[in-house]
Amino acid sequence: MEDAFPRVIIEAALHGTPSIGTDRGGIPEAIGNAGVVLSAEASAEEWVEALRAADHHTLGEQARQRATSFTRPCLPDLERLGIYPAANASST
């Protein structure tokens, strides 16, 4: 099954969590340069190596910044009310 545009990747990115996925469906578009995209035929060893080699902190910050382009204009209002953390707040 292929997802046309997996929103869960954007939702994770808004929390500073980078994604790793395959080159199927909308996954590469959702991840962009803020995560890791592997061939759908990648071996388990390739997945493990990609996870180990990734700079999770840097990719998380890139993912957060990239994901803000997919959010609705009301996000600043939610941030101001303290309902949603600011996109530029650091994750720990």
C-alpha positions as CSV (number, residue, x, y, z in Angstrom):
1,M,0.0,0.0,0.0
2,E,1.3,3.4,-0.9
3,D,0.2,6.7,0.8
4,A,-0.2,9.6,-1.5
5,F,1.1,12.0,1.1
6,P,1.7,10.5,4.6
7,R,0.8,13.3,7.1
8,V,2.3,11.3,10.0
9,I,5.7,12.3,8.6
10,I,4.8,16.0,8.8
11,E,3.2,15.5,12.3
12,A,6.4,13.8,13.6
13,A,8.6,16.5,12.0
14,L,6.6,19.3,13.7
15,H,7.9,17.7,17.0
16,G,11.5,17.6,15.7
17,T,11.4,13.9,14.9
18,P,13.0,13.0,11.5
19,S,11.6,10.1,9.5
20,I,13.1,7.3,7.6
21,G,11.1,5.8,4.8
22,T,11.1,4.3,1.3
23,D,11.0,5.8,-2.1
24,R,7.3,4.8,-2.6
25,G,4.2,7.0,-2.9
26,G,4.5,10.4,-1.3
27,I,7.1,9.4,1.3
28,P,10.0,11.1,-0.4
29,E,8.0,14.3,-0.9
30,A,7.0,14.4,2.8
31,I,10.5,13.6,4.1
32,G,12.4,15.9,1.6
33,N,15.9,16.7,2.8
34,A,15.0,16.4,6.5
35,G,15.2,12.6,6.9
36,V,16.4,9.5,5.1
37,V,14.8,7.9,2.0
38,L,15.8,4.4,1.1
39,S,14.9,2.2,-1.9
40,A,11.9,0.0,-1.3
41,E,14.2,-2.9,-1.9
42,A,16.8,-1.9,0.7
43,S,18.0,-4.7,2.9
44,A,17.6,-4.8,6.7
45,E,21.3,-4.0,6.9
46,E,20.9,-0.9,4.8
47,W,18.1,0.3,7.2
48,V,20.3,-0.3,10.2
49,E,23.2,1.5,8.7
50,A,21.0,4.5,7.7
51,L,19.6,4.7,11.2
52,R,23.1,4.6,12.7
53,A,24.6,7.1,10.3
54,A,21.9,9.7,10.5
55,D,22.5,12.9,12.5
56,H,19.2,12.7,14.4
57,H,19.5,16.1,16.0
58,T,20.3,18.0,12.8
59,L,17.7,16.1,10.8
60,G,15.1,16.8,13.5
61,E,15.7,20.5,13.4
62,Q,15.6,20.4,9.6
63,A,12.4,18.4,9.7
64,R,10.7,20.9,12.1
65,Q,11.6,23.8,9.9
66,R,10.5,22.0,6.7
67,A,7.2,20.9,8.3
68,T,6.1,24.4,9.1
69,S,5.6,25.0,5.4
70,F,2.8,22.4,5.5
71,T,0.9,23.9,8.5
72,R,-2.2,26.0,8.5
73,P,-2.1,29.7,9.2
74,C,-3.8,29.2,12.6
75,L,-0.6,27.6,14.1
76,P,0.8,31.0,15.4
77,D,-2.5,31.5,17.3
78,L,-2.2,28.0,18.9
79,E,1.5,28.7,19.8
80,R,0.5,32.1,21.4
81,L,-2.1,30.3,23.5
82,G,0.4,27.7,24.6
83,I,-1.6,24.8,23.0
84,Y,1.2,24.0,20.6
85,P,4.9,24.5,21.1
86,A,6.6,27.1,19.0
87,A,8.2,25.7,15.8
88,N,11.5,27.3,16.7
89,A,11.6,25.9,20.3
90,S,14.3,23.4,20.9
91,S,13.4,19.7,21.4
92,T,14.9,17.7,24.2
